[in-house]
């Protein structure tokens, strides 16, 4: 395991803020898409998809150098399992992700004049939906682990592209994230999920993440050496020298 040089509190704040913006994007674009689509669900989903995929790329690029931009407890647990984080660090990440997700839902609702939290009635039940979440999360972790080893700088774009596609090829529209799933149960909007359906989704997501991690641990035996840079390499921000202002020397020259 490679130690992270960035202060843990900064990484935790980055995870919270990044996850908040992710949920604001998911829920807010769902509300806007539904309002403008005139009852056309396909158009609403397309708007939701594009906004979410684009936001993921931007957020991973922005917060990745600080915390890795996991923004997802399933990713954090898989990373800790492979030694990329210590378990206490993982616990801090996960708490931040759940709190950030709730804040993002509240922000989206506030922007559109809705109650900050209201229980979703959107039914997403059944074996097909749960299996979809297994596939969605298995694919997400596969993309992350594969790119972390071979093309780390491509991870933001690969993740954004994968989620954009998975919105359409999975029956569940690819939640693939326990924090996102729970937070969306507090949003009775286009992006919502009934609270009763959350446990099945979360169990499938964790199983999918574990299965993908086991597969890539076999495919790439050196995987633990890449775990510390999931999703993207973290810069040693505390050690970057700050340029000094020009100060005239004793002869008055700069």
C-alpha positions in Angstrom: 0.0 0.0 0.0 1.3 3.5 -0.8 0.7 6.1 1.8 -1.3 9.2 0.7 0.5 12.5 1.2 -2.7 14.6 1.2 -4.3 15.3 4.6 -7.2 12.9 5.3 -9.6 15.8 6.3 -9.0 17.4 2.9 -9.7 14.1 1.1 -12.9 13.5 3.1 -14.2 17.0 2.3 -13.4 16.4 -1.4 -15.4 13.2 -1.3 -18.3 14.9 0.4 -18.4 17.9 -2.0 -17.9 15.7 -5.1 -20.7 13.3 -4.1 -23.0 16.3 -3.4 -22.4 17.7 -6.9 -22.9 14.2 -8.4 -26.4 13.9 -6.7 -27.3 17.5 -7.6 -26.5 16.6 -11.2 -28.5 13.3 -11.1 -31.6 14.6 -9.4 -31.6 18.1 -10.8 -31.2 17.0 -14.4 -34.0 14.5 -13.8 -36.3 17.2 -12.6 -35.4 19.5 -15.5 -35.6 16.8 -18.1 -39.0 15.7 -16.9 -40.3 19.2 -16.9 -39.1 20.0 -20.4 -39.8 16.6 -22.1 -43.5 17.1 -22.2 -44.2 13.5 -21.0 -41.7 11.9 -23.2 -39.8 9.6 -20.8 -37.1 8.7 -23.4 -36.2 12.4 -23.8 -36.2 12.9 -20.0 -33.9 9.9 -19.5 -31.6 11.1 -22.3 -31.2 14.5 -20.6 -30.6 12.8 -17.3 -28.0 10.5 -18.9 -26.0 13.2 -20.6 -25.9 15.5 -17.5 -24.8 12.7 -15.2 -22.1 11.4 -17.6 -20.7 14.8 -18.2 -20.8 15.7 -14.5 -18.9 12.5 -13.6 -16.1 13.4 -16.0 -15.8 16.9 -14.6 -16.0 15.8 -10.9 -13.4 13.1 -11.3 -11.1 15.5 -13.0 -11.6 18.1 -10.3 -11.5 16.0 -7.2 -9.5 13.0 -8.4 -6.1 14.5 -7.7 -7.2 15.2 -4.1 -9.1 12.1 -2.9 -9.2 9.9 -6.0 -12.8 11.0 -6.5 -14.4 7.6 -5.5 -17.8 9.3 -4.8 -19.1 5.8 -4.3 -18.9 3.5 -1.2 -18.6 0.4 -3.5 -15.5 1.8 -5.0 -14.1 2.8 -1.7 -14.7 -0.6 -0.1 -13.1 -2.4 -3.1 -10.1 0.0 -2.9 -9.6 -0.6 0.8 -9.9 -4.4 0.3 -7.0 -4.2 -2.1 -4.9 -2.0 0.2 -5.4 1.4 -1.5 -6.9 2.9 1.6 -6.7 1.9 5.3 -10.0 0.8 6.7 -10.3 3.9 9.0 -9.7 6.1 5.9 -12.4 4.1 4.0 -14.8 4.7 6.8 -14.2 8.4 6.6 -14.7 8.4 2.9 -18.0 6.4 3.1 -19.5 8.7 5.8 -18.6 11.7 3.6 -20.1 10.1 0.6 -23.5 9.4 2.3 -23.6 12.9 3.8 -22.6 14.5 0.6 -25.2 12.6 -1.3 -27.9 13.8 1.0 -26.7 17.3 0.7 -26.8 17.1 -3.1 -30.4 15.8 -3.1 -31.4 18.7 -0.9 -29.6 21.2 -3.1 -31.3 19.9 -6.2 -34.7 20.1 -4.6 -34.0 23.6 -3.3 -33.0 24.8 -6.8 -36.3 23.5 -8.2 -38.6 24.7 -5.4 -39.3 21.3 -3.9 -39.2 20.1 -0.3 -35.6 19.4 0.7 -36.4 15.7 1.3 -39.6 13.8 0.4 -39.9 10.0 0.2 -39.8 8.5 -3.3 -42.7 6.4 -4.5 -40.8 5.3 -7.6 -41.0 1.5 -7.7 -37.8 -0.2 -8.8 -38.4 -3.8 -7.7 -37.9 -7.3 -9.0 -35.1 -9.7 -10.0 -34.4 -8.0 -13.3 -33.7 -4.7 -11.6 -31.5 -6.2 -8.9 -29.6 -8.2 -11.6 -29.2 -5.0 -13.5 -27.5 -3.3 -10.5 -25.1 -6.3 -10.2 -24.2 -5.9 -13.9 -24.0 -2.1 -13.7 -21.6 -2.2 -10.7 -19.6 -5.1 -12.0 -19.0 -3.1 -15.2 -18.1 0.1 -13.4 -15.5 -1.6 -11.2 -14.1 -3.4 -14.2 -13.7 -0.1 -16.1 -12.0 1.4 -13.0 -9.6 -1.5 -12.3 -8.7 -2.0 -15.9 -8.0 1.7 -16.6 -6.2 2.2 -13.3 -3.6 -0.4 -14.4 -3.3 0.5 -18.1 -4.6 4.0 -18.7 -5.0 5.9 -15.4 -5.4 9.3 -17.0 -8.4 8.0 -19.1 -10.4 6.9 -16.0 -12.6 10.1 -15.7 -13.6 9.7 -19.4 -14.0 6.0 -19.2 -16.2 6.1 -16.1 -18.4 8.9 -17.6 -18.8 7.0 -20.8 -19.6 3.8 -19.1 -22.3 5.3 -16.8 -23.8 7.1 -19.8 -24.1 3.8 -21.7 -25.2 1.9 -18.6 -28.2 4.2 -18.1 -29.5 2.7 -21.3 -28.4 -0.9 -21.4 -29.5 -1.7 -17.8 -33.1 -2.0 -16.7 -32.4 -0.1 -13.5 -30.7 2.8 -15.3 -27.5 2.0 -13.5 -27.4 3.5 -10.0 -24.2 1.4 -9.3 -23.6 3.4 -6.1 -25.0 2.7 -2.6 -24.8 6.4 -1.5 -26.5 7.5 -4.6 -29.2 4.8 -4.2 -30.0 5.7 -0.6 -30.0 9.5 -1.3 -32.4 9.0 -4.2 -34.9 7.4 -2.0 -35.5 10.8 -0.5 -36.4 12.3 -3.8 -39.9 11.6 -5.2 -38.8 12.8 -8.7 -37.8 11.3 -12.0 -34.5 9.9 -10.4 -36.1 8.5 -7.2 -36.3 5.0 -5.9 -38.7 3.6 -3.3 -37.0 3.1 0.1 -38.2 -0.5 0.2 -36.2 -1.2 -3.0 -32.9 0.2 -1.7 -31.6 -2.9 0.2 -31.8 -5.1 -2.9 -30.0 -2.5 -5.0 -27.3 -2.0 -2.5 -26.7 -5.7 -2.0 -26.4 -6.2 -5.7 -24.0 -3.3 -6.1 -21.7 -4.6 -3.4 -21.8 -8.1 -4.9 -21.0 -6.7 -8.3 -18.1 -4.6 -7.0 -16.7 -7.7 -5.2 -17.0 -9.9 -8.2 -15.3 -7.4 -10.5 -12.5 -6.9 -8.0 -11.9 -10.7 -7.7 -11.9 -11.0 -11.5 -9.3 -8.3 -12.0 -7.2 -9.5 -9.1 -6.8 -12.6 -11.2 -6.5 -10.9 -14.5 -4.0 -8.4 -13.1 -2.0 -9.9 -10.3 -0.3 -6.6 -9.6 -3.7 -4.9 -8.9 -2.9 -4.0 -5.3 -0.1 -1.8 -6.5 -2.6 0.3 -8.5 -5.2 0.5 -5.7 -3.7 3.6 -4.2 -4.4 5.6 -7.3 -8.1 4.7 -7.8 -9.8 6.5 -9.4 -6.9 8.7 -10.6 -3.4 9.4 -9.3 -3.4 11.7 -6.3 -1.0 14.5 -6.5 1.2 15.3 -3.5 -0.5 18.7 -3.1 1.1 19.4 0.3 4.6 19.0 -1.2 4.2 21.2 -4.3 6.4 24.2 -3.9 4.7 27.6 -4.0 6.4 30.1 -6.3 8.0 32.9 -4.4 7.2 36.5 -5.3 9.9 38.4 -7.0 11.9 40.3 -4.4 14.6 42.8 -5.4 18.1 41.8 -4.4 20.5 44.0 -2.4 21.4 45.9 -5.6 17.8 46.7 -6.4 17.6 44.2 -9.2 14.6 41.7 -9.4 
